[in-house]
Amino acid sequence: MKPSTTANWLMFLIPSLLGVFLFMAPISYQDSITIPIAVLAKSVKGLLDGMLITIVTLSISLTAIATIATKLFKPKAVLNNSFLSGLLNPSPAWFVVQQLGAIFVVMTYFEIGPAMIHDGATGGLVLHDLLPVLFSVFIFAGLLLPLLLNFGLLEFFGALFAKVMRPIFGLPGRSAVNCIASWLGDGSVGVLMTSKQYEDKIYTEREAAVIGTTFTAVSITFSLVVIAQVNLEHLFAPFYLTVCLAGFAAAVIVPRLPPLSWKKDRYIDGSQDIIDHEAIPAGHTALSFGLEQGLQKASQVTSLRKVLIDGVKNAMDMVFGVLPVVMAIGTVALVIAENTPVFNYLGMPFIPLLELLHIPEAVAASKTIVVGFADMFLPSILAASIESDLTRFVIAAMSVTQLIYMSEIGALLIGSKIPVKAWELFVIFILRTLVTLPVIALMGHLIF
């Protein structure tokens, strides 16, 4: 089949445009600007209101039980299935985190055990305020993500950005595909794509480390959850513009600083013969080559049933894989934040910077800065008690642009083949904070 057939054009255009509309188109809903996928998520949350907390508790608990059963009995049906094995046979460290999440969710749901775990400011806040929103968003984001990933949209934009990525970011043009996959879909997708291409000798050590830590951007749907948490949904458009500008600044500056600048331009096998994977063939423009690549990808879609199965897998992976981790790490971090001065001390060095940037309630804001390394949602949760709209806006945008949060992206990076260590991730996290904070503060002062 030729890539330029009418059937392939339709297969490329219709799902891709539908995906862009659902994930990116700003619409007015209940006197605020939002995106269609968020409206769908809110509708489900409204329909299941009263049941959603029970559903979330059962989801996390059953996942923990199934994981224990897999570890004990090692069923071949699970271990021989790459998807089920990834979901129910985690590494020892993530097994502990997952079980901890299940213990916390049961304690919080039934309000048993130490009050500091299930209190309304700790586990209660995560279970009642955060997880139902995530559950609703994950269902639709997971199911509809193939519209962006499977029909050639990323291949098309990857070719178009080939002339941009190398001069500005020092990266191959195809890295734009990873960035778009993360920004429009999910950061974990970008990490997995980057790791696979590093293993296949498409990216060098430096390129893989930079892309994995800089271009696995927080998705638009995650961003919507964060801005909703600080009650500023009506400012989503300027908020996301701020996130994009700050993310761009970090992408230009941070890779030129250690530890990323120390990474070598060599492949996973140690070879240093750099191969050009992005050369546009003779007779092609970037646009024509992008269209050819997009249509070629669309022509490979032979079964919409398989695409639907991919969507179901995405949703299951998010619900059963991410929710227990958020419950565990979110509760632990909030218990530490509520009952110890640890985050107060870690945030103190940022107080002069916040005051210099004229951010109101600088002391309260400083307590939210480093906690984002544990989980991206925690700064916006802690910011809920801050009165200043400007400060809540800055904290929400900062938490999204810090990018390296250990409940998902950081853990995926460490578990992947991408050559970065835990201490390097923390340094990159601090550097991203220092670079993005002035940009976000400037935008915040312009908006407010």
C-alpha positions, 0 to 999 in steps of 0.5 A, a space after each residue: 500500500 502506498 503511503 499517500 493513498 486516500 485511506 492513509 490520509 484519512 487515517 493520519 488526519 482524522 485521529 490526529 486532529 481529534 487528538 489535538 482538539 481533545 488535548 489542546 483546544 481551549 474551550 469555555 466550560 462553566 465560566 472557565 477556560 479548559 480543554 475537552 478532556 478535562 470536561 470529560 474527566 469532570 463529567 465522570 467525577 460528577 457521575 461517580 461522586 460518592 463512589 470514586 473514593 471507594 473505587 480508588 481505594 479498591 483499585 490500589 488495594 487490589 493492585 497490591 494484592 495481585 502484586 503479592 500473589 505474583 511475587 509468591 506464585 509467579 504465574 506464567 500468564 503474568 510473567 510471560 506478558 510484558 504489560 502485566 509483568 511490568 504492572 504486577 512484578 515491580 522491582 523490590 523498591 517499587 514493590 515496597 512503595 506500592 504496598 505502602 500506598 495500599 496500607 495508607 489508602 486502607 488506613 485513610 479510608 477506614 480512618 484507622 491507625 495513627 491520625 498523622 497518616 489519615 488526617 485531613 491534611 495528609 493521607 486524607 487530603 491525598 485520598 479525598 482531594 487528589 486521587 479522585 481527580 487523577 483517576 478521572 483524568 487518567 481514564 480519559 487521557 490513557 484511553 485517548 492517548 493513541 490518537 496522538 501517538 499511533 497515527 503519525 502526528 509525532 512523526 510529522 512534527 518530528 521532521 518539521 522540528 529537525 532544523 530547530 532542535 540542533 541549533 537551539 538545544 544541541 539535539 537531533 530533530 527526532 527528539 521533538 517527537 519525545 518532547 511532543 509525546 510527553 507534553 501532549 500525552 504523558 512524561 513516562 511515554 517520553 522516558 520510555 521512548 528515549 530509553 528505547 532509542 538510546 538502547 538502539 544507538 539512535 541517541 548518544 549518552 548526552 542526548 539521552 540524558 538531556 532528553 530524559 531530564 529536559 524534554 519529558 515534559 509534564 503533560 497538559 492534563 497533569 498541568 490542568 490537575 495542578 492548576 485546579 488544585 490551587 483554584 486557578 483553572 480560569 487562568 489555564 491559558 496564561 498558566 500553560 503559556 508560562 509553563 512553556 516559556 519557563 520550560 524553554 528557558 530550562 531546556 536551553 540553559 540546564 543542559 549546558 551546565 553540569 552534570 548534563 554538560 559532563 555527559 559524553 557524546 558516545 553510544 550505549 556500546 561506547 562507540 563515538 562514531 556519530 550517525 546522522 539519523 535525521 538527514 532529509 532525503 534529496 528531493 524532500 522539504 521538511 514538510 514533505 518528508 514529515 508528511 511522508 513519515 506521518 502517512 507511513 505511520 498511519 499506514 501501519 495502523 491495520 487494526 483499530 481494535 489494537 489501538 483501542 487495546 493500547 488505550 486501555 493499557 495506557 489507562 490501566 498503567 496510569 490507574 494501577 501503576 501511578 495511583 499507589 505511588 502517589 498515595 505512598 509518596 504523597 502521604 509520607 511527604 505530607 506527614 513530614 511536611 506537617 509534623 517536621 521542619 525538614 521542608 522548612 529548612 530545605 526551603 530556607 535558602 530560597 526565601 531571599 530569592 522569593 523576596 527578591 522576586 517580590 513573591 508574597 508570603 515568601 516564607 510559606 512559598 519556600 516550604 513548597 519548593 523542594 517538596 516537589 522532588 518527592 512528587 509534583 502534586 505536593 507543592 500545589 497541595 501545600 499551596 492551597 492554604 496560601 492566600 495570594 493568587 500570585 504566589 499560588 500561581 507561581 508555586 503551581 507553575 514551578 512544580 510543573 517545570 521542575 519536572 524531576 519528581 521521584 513518584 514517577 519521572 525520576 523513578 522511571 529515569 533511574 530504572 531505565 537505561 538512560 545514564 543518570 544517577 539519583 544525585 544528578 537528578 536532584 542537582 538537575 531539579 535544583 538547577 531547573 528551579 533556579 532557572 524557571 523561578 525568575 521566568 515564572 515570577 515575571 509572568 506572574 507579575 504581568 498576569 496579576 
